[in-house]
Amino acid sequence: MIKATNIHKSYGDLHVLKGVNIHITESEIISIVGASGAGKTTLLQILGTLDKPDFKYDTTLEINGQSITALNDKALAKFRNQHIGFIFQFHQLLPEFTALENVCIPAFINNTPKIEAEKRAKDLLDYLGLKDRIHHKPNSLSGGEQQRVAVARALINQPNIIFADEPSGNLDSESAEQLHQLFFKLRDEFKQTFVIVTHNQELANMADRKLTMVDGKILE
């Protein structure tokens, strides 16, 4: 599902990633842990195509059989919207839109017809226990409910891979536990791959594999 070799990333004189190699198979749940500044989020952003590695190295990145380095920006944006979903610590819901409208946005970007997008969004929100909250705006939802709306938004285009950056970092312990269990339920039902950066050791240890980053490298 994901094959990356010799991933480097520098910002000026700061060498953040130092030749990372990673291979993730379909339907795996991978956790990435490490101290702040180890390069976890930078790696996640590159694997998720939100950022680019340094191409002066012999670097390869393949997702779902597609060479990412071969795509121009327009093709990359289309690929990202069709195959990748994102969940962040801060849900980044648009406050002026309802839960249903927030979930539909990626589908609309993907030119999904309105009727189809709304049906898919309603089904997801129902599946996530939010059937009675679809017309509520974010400020009238709890933190856990907002994060589940963000999960539905990540799933709306039926992506192969979900990248999550500290997804439970802003939740209370009960909501965090519910979210963690949800990831495994989604994987079992929809066969999606999850790559999760987290400081939550309970979530990290639940994963199929836990990768530890130190100083821009993954420990073998």
C-alpha positions in Angstrom: 0.0 0.0 0.0 2.8 2.4 0.9 6.5 2.0 -0.1 8.9 4.8 0.7 12.7 4.6 0.4 15.4 7.1 1.4 13.0 9.9 2.4 15.0 13.0 3.4 13.6 16.5 4.3 15.5 19.6 5.2 14.3 23.1 6.1 17.3 25.3 5.6 20.1 23.8 7.7 17.7 21.7 9.7 17.8 18.1 8.4 14.5 16.7 9.8 14.3 13.3 8.0 17.5 11.4 7.3 16.8 8.6 4.9 13.6 7.0 6.2 12.5 3.7 4.7 9.0 2.4 5.4 6.7 -0.3 3.9 3.1 -0.6 4.9 0.7 -3.2 3.7 -3.0 -3.1 3.0 -5.3 -3.0 6.0 -2.4 -2.5 8.4 -2.7 -0.1 11.4 0.7 1.5 12.0 1.5 3.8 14.9 4.5 6.2 14.7 5.9 7.4 18.1 8.9 9.4 19.2 9.8 12.5 21.1 8.8 16.0 19.8 11.1 17.0 17.0 11.9 13.4 15.9 10.3 14.0 12.5 6.9 12.2 12.9 4.6 14.8 11.5 7.0 15.7 8.7 7.1 12.1 7.7 3.3 11.8 7.9 2.9 14.9 5.7 5.2 13.5 3.1 3.6 10.1 3.0 0.2 11.8 2.8 1.5 14.0 -0.1 0.9 17.2 1.8 4.6 17.9 1.6 7.4 16.8 -0.7 10.7 15.1 0.1 14.1 16.4 -1.0 14.5 15.1 -4.5 18.3 15.5 -4.6 18.4 12.0 -3.0 17.5 8.7 -4.6 14.0 8.8 -3.2 11.0 6.8 -4.1 7.4 7.0 -2.8 4.7 4.7 -4.0 1.1 4.7 -2.8 -1.4 2.0 -3.9 1.0 1.2 -6.8 1.2 4.9 -8.0 4.6 6.6 -8.1 3.9 9.9 -6.3 7.1 11.5 -7.6 5.8 11.1 -11.2 2.7 13.3 -10.6 2.4 17.0 -11.2 0.6 19.2 -8.7 -2.8 18.9 -10.3 -2.6 15.1 -10.7 -1.3 14.8 -7.1 -4.2 16.8 -5.7 -6.7 14.6 -7.5 -4.9 11.4 -6.4 -4.9 12.7 -2.8 -8.6 13.5 -2.7 -9.5 10.1 -4.2 -7.2 7.8 -2.2 -6.2 9.5 1.0 -8.1 10.7 4.1 -6.7 12.9 6.9 -7.6 13.2 10.6 -5.9 15.8 12.7 -5.7 16.7 16.4 -7.7 19.8 15.8 -10.6 18.7 13.7 -10.6 21.8 11.4 -14.3 21.7 10.8 -15.7 24.8 9.2 -17.8 26.5 11.9 -20.4 28.0 9.6 -21.4 24.6 8.1 -23.4 21.7 9.7 -21.9 18.3 10.4 -23.5 17.0 7.2 -22.1 19.9 5.1 -18.6 19.5 6.6 -18.5 15.8 5.7 -19.7 16.4 2.1 -17.0 18.9 1.2 -14.3 16.5 0.0 -17.0 14.7 -2.0 -18.0 17.9 -3.7 -14.4 18.7 -4.5 -14.3 15.2 -6.1 -17.3 16.2 -8.2 -19.6 13.7 -6.6 -23.3 14.5 -7.3 -25.0 16.3 -4.3 -27.6 13.5 -3.8 -24.9 10.8 -3.7 -22.6 12.8 -1.5 -25.3 13.6 1.1 -26.5 10.0 1.2 -22.9 8.7 1.7 -22.4 11.4 4.4 -25.6 10.5 6.2 -24.7 6.8 6.2 -21.3 7.6 7.6 -22.6 9.9 10.3 -25.2 7.3 11.2 -22.5 4.6 11.4 -20.5 6.8 13.7 -23.5 7.4 16.0 -24.3 10.9 14.9 -27.6 10.3 13.1 -29.3 12.9 15.3 -26.5 15.5 15.0 -26.2 15.9 11.3 -27.7 19.4 11.2 -25.8 20.7 14.2 -22.9 23.1 13.6 -19.5 22.3 15.3 -20.0 24.7 18.2 -23.0 22.7 19.4 -21.1 19.4 19.3 -18.9 17.9 21.9 -15.2 17.4 21.3 -15.7 13.7 20.7 -18.6 14.3 18.3 -16.6 16.9 16.4 -13.7 14.4 15.9 -16.2 11.8 14.7 -17.5 14.3 12.1 -13.8 14.7 11.1 -13.5 10.9 10.8 -16.6 10.8 8.5 -15.2 13.6 6.4 -11.9 11.6 6.0 -13.9 8.6 4.9 -16.4 10.2 2.5 -14.4 9.5 -0.7 -13.7 5.9 0.4 -10.0 6.4 0.6 -7.5 3.5 0.7 -5.4 5.1 3.4 -6.1 7.3 6.5 -3.4 9.4 7.9 -4.0 10.6 11.5 -1.8 13.1 13.3 -2.4 13.0 17.1 -6.1 12.3 16.5 -7.0 11.9 20.2 -4.6 14.5 21.5 -7.4 17.0 22.1 -9.9 14.5 23.6 -10.8 13.4 27.1 -9.8 9.8 28.0 -13.2 8.3 27.4 -13.6 10.0 24.0 -10.0 9.0 23.1 -10.7 5.4 23.9 -13.9 5.4 21.7 -11.9 6.9 18.8 -9.2 4.3 19.1 -11.7 1.5 19.0 -13.3 3.1 16.0 -10.1 3.0 14.0 -10.0 -0.8 14.4 -13.7 -1.2 13.6 -13.3 0.8 10.4 -10.2 -1.2 9.4 -12.1 -4.5 10.0 -15.2 -3.4 8.0 -13.7 -1.3 5.2 -10.1 -2.8 4.9 -8.5 0.6 5.1 -4.9 1.3 6.1 -4.2 3.6 9.0 -1.0 5.5 9.7 -1.2 7.2 13.1 1.2 9.6 14.7 0.5 9.6 18.4 1.9 10.3 21.9 -0.8 8.1 23.3 1.0 4.9 24.3 -2.2 2.9 24.7 -3.2 3.6 21.1 0.4 3.1 19.9 0.5 -0.4 21.5 -2.8 -1.4 20.0 -1.5 -1.0 16.4 -0.4 -3.9 14.3 3.1 -2.3 14.3 4.6 0.5 16.3 7.4 2.4 14.7 9.7 4.6 16.8 11.4 7.7 15.3 14.5 9.1 16.8 16.4 12.1 15.3 14.8 11.8 11.8 15.1 8.0 11.5 13.0 5.0 12.2 14.6 2.6 14.6 15.0 -0.9 13.2 
